[in-house]
Amino acid sequence: MSWSQWDQAGAEFGIPAEVRSELRQKLESGQPVEAMLGGSPVSTDVVVSDQWTTKINRYEDGSVAATRLETARPGGGIGTRSISGCSTSSVSGGTRYNNCKVFTWVGTIAGSFYADYVIYTNRPDTITGYRGASFSTAPGTEAYNVSFTRPRATENSNGPAYVQLRCDYKVLGTYIGYASWRLYVGGNSAWDEAAG
């Protein structure tokens, strides 16, 4: 991602222009912003639209960690997105969600992937497929040791089913930490979460 794209994403997630400028200067000097360090946010907003459920964690320095889970359309209707977007269909005892996109933006890294899952009424929910993992990084950021796994396919007594996209990353050659994006399915719902 270019700095221009980084700036556009920051604006989209509600970071004022002057704060984006300060955060960029910090990042360009090799220092991480608070959203990249995995601390506690000062506030969290959840915004639901016809396309996404977006969760935005806001940090003291003005940085954000944002996750988006695509909203499903019954039967895969065309709507405002392409036909390959997230859709639902009925299955015995539940609802199948197909090709649902998960997107996350944290500091200088954006990641996304697609997943299929089934939410059942009276049995454990399950993730049936996952694919299409991708990363983009701002200039000066390097993502490496990338893994894309499904540690738990079906919810059980240990917790919900989940898929994880994870990487270690450096900013200007300095190791900052790791970033992890997960889709959870369990308890008759689905949600996404970023960690670092």
C-alpha positions in Angstrom: 0.0 0.0 0.0 1.3 3.5 -0.8 1.2 6.3 1.8 -1.7 7.8 -0.2 -3.7 4.6 0.3 -2.6 4.5 4.0 -3.9 8.1 4.3 -7.2 7.2 2.6 -7.7 4.2 5.0 -7.0 6.4 8.0 -9.5 9.0 6.8 -12.1 6.3 6.2 -11.7 5.0 9.8 -12.1 8.5 11.2 -8.5 9.6 11.9 -8.3 13.4 11.5 -5.8 14.7 8.9 -3.5 16.4 11.4 -3.4 13.2 13.5 -2.7 11.1 10.4 0.2 13.4 9.6 1.7 12.9 13.1 1.2 9.2 13.0 2.9 9.0 9.5 5.9 11.0 10.8 6.2 8.6 13.7 6.0 5.5 11.4 8.5 7.0 8.9 11.0 7.4 11.8 10.6 3.7 12.6 8.5 4.0 15.7 5.3 2.0 16.0 1.9 3.6 16.7 0.0 2.4 19.7 -2.5 0.3 17.6 0.5 -1.9 16.5 1.6 -2.6 20.1 -1.5 -4.6 21.2 -2.4 -2.4 24.2 -5.9 -1.5 25.4 -7.9 0.9 23.2 -9.3 4.1 24.8 -12.6 3.5 22.9 -14.3 1.1 20.5 -16.8 1.8 17.8 -18.9 -0.7 15.9 -20.5 0.5 12.7 -23.0 -1.7 10.8 -23.8 -1.1 7.1 -25.3 -3.1 4.3 -21.7 -4.1 3.3 -19.7 -4.5 6.5 -19.8 -4.8 10.3 -16.8 -2.6 11.2 -15.1 -2.6 14.6 -12.7 0.3 15.2 -10.4 0.3 18.3 -9.1 3.8 18.9 -5.8 4.4 20.8 -4.5 7.3 22.9 -2.1 8.5 20.1 -5.0 8.6 17.6 -4.1 5.4 15.8 -6.7 2.7 15.1 -7.0 -1.0 14.6 -10.0 -1.7 12.4 -11.6 -5.0 11.4 -14.4 -5.7 8.9 -16.6 -8.7 8.4 -18.6 -8.7 5.2 -22.4 -8.7 5.5 -24.1 -11.7 3.9 -26.9 -11.3 1.4 -29.5 -14.1 1.3 -29.1 -16.4 -1.7 -26.1 -14.4 -3.1 -28.2 -11.7 -4.7 -26.2 -9.2 -6.7 -27.0 -6.1 -4.7 -24.3 -3.4 -4.5 -21.4 -5.9 -4.6 -20.4 -8.5 -7.2 -22.1 -11.9 -7.2 -18.9 -13.4 -5.6 -19.6 -11.5 -2.4 -20.8 -13.0 0.9 -24.1 -14.9 0.6 -26.2 -17.1 2.7 -28.2 -20.3 2.0 -30.2 -22.7 4.2 -28.8 -26.0 5.3 -30.3 -28.7 7.5 -30.4 -27.1 11.0 -28.7 -23.8 10.1 -27.4 -21.2 7.7 -24.4 -21.5 5.4 -22.3 -18.3 4.8 -20.3 -18.4 1.6 -17.3 -16.3 0.5 -17.4 -13.8 3.3 -14.5 -11.4 3.4 -12.6 -10.4 6.5 -10.5 -7.3 6.3 -8.2 -5.7 8.9 -6.1 -2.5 8.9 -3.6 -2.0 11.8 -0.8 0.7 11.7 1.1 0.0 8.4 -0.4 -3.5 7.5 -3.7 -4.4 5.9 -4.8 -8.0 5.6 -7.8 -9.9 4.3 -9.1 -13.3 3.5 -12.3 -15.1 2.6 -14.1 -17.8 4.6 -17.2 -20.1 4.4 -18.9 -21.2 7.6 -22.1 -22.7 9.0 -24.0 -21.5 12.0 -26.3 -24.2 13.3 -29.3 -23.9 15.6 -28.7 -26.9 17.9 -25.1 -28.1 17.2 -21.6 -26.7 17.1 -20.9 -24.0 14.4 -18.1 -24.8 11.9 -15.8 -23.1 9.4 -15.9 -25.1 6.2 -13.4 -23.3 4.1 -10.9 -20.4 4.0 -8.8 -18.9 1.2 -7.4 -15.9 -0.5 -5.2 -14.5 2.2 -3.4 -11.3 1.2 -1.4 -8.5 2.8 -0.4 -5.0 1.9 2.1 -2.9 3.8 3.0 0.8 3.8 6.5 1.8 2.6 9.2 0.7 5.1 7.1 -2.1 6.6 8.0 -5.8 6.0 5.7 -8.7 6.8 7.3 -12.1 7.1 6.7 -15.5 8.7 3.2 -15.4 7.3 0.8 -18.2 8.3 -2.8 -18.8 7.4 -4.4 -21.6 9.4 -7.7 -23.0 10.8 -6.6 -24.0 14.3 -10.2 -25.1 15.2 -12.6 -26.0 12.5 -15.6 -26.6 14.7 -16.5 -24.9 18.0 -16.1 -27.1 21.1 -15.6 -26.9 24.8 -12.3 -25.1 24.2 -14.0 -22.2 22.3 -15.3 -21.1 19.0 -14.0 -22.3 15.6 -11.5 -19.9 14.1 -9.3 -19.0 11.1 -6.1 -17.0 11.7 -4.0 -14.9 9.3 -0.7 -14.0 11.2 2.6 -12.4 10.4 5.6 -10.9 12.1 6.6 -7.4 10.9 9.3 -4.9 10.9 9.2 -1.1 10.4 12.3 0.3 8.8 14.2 -2.9 9.7 13.2 -2.8 13.4 11.1 -5.8 14.7 7.9 -4.4 16.0 5.9 -7.6 16.8 3.3 -9.7 15.2 -0.2 -9.0 13.7 -3.0 -11.6 13.9 -6.4 -11.4 12.3 -9.0 -14.0 13.2 -12.5 -14.9 12.2 -14.4 -16.6 15.0 -17.6 -18.7 14.6 -19.4 -20.0 17.6 -22.4 -19.5 19.9 -24.6 -19.0 16.8 -22.6 -15.9 15.6 -19.5 -14.9 13.7 -17.1 -12.0 14.5 -13.6 -10.9 13.7 -10.7 -9.6 15.8 -7.3 -8.2 15.4 -4.4 -8.8 17.8 -0.8 -7.8 17.9 
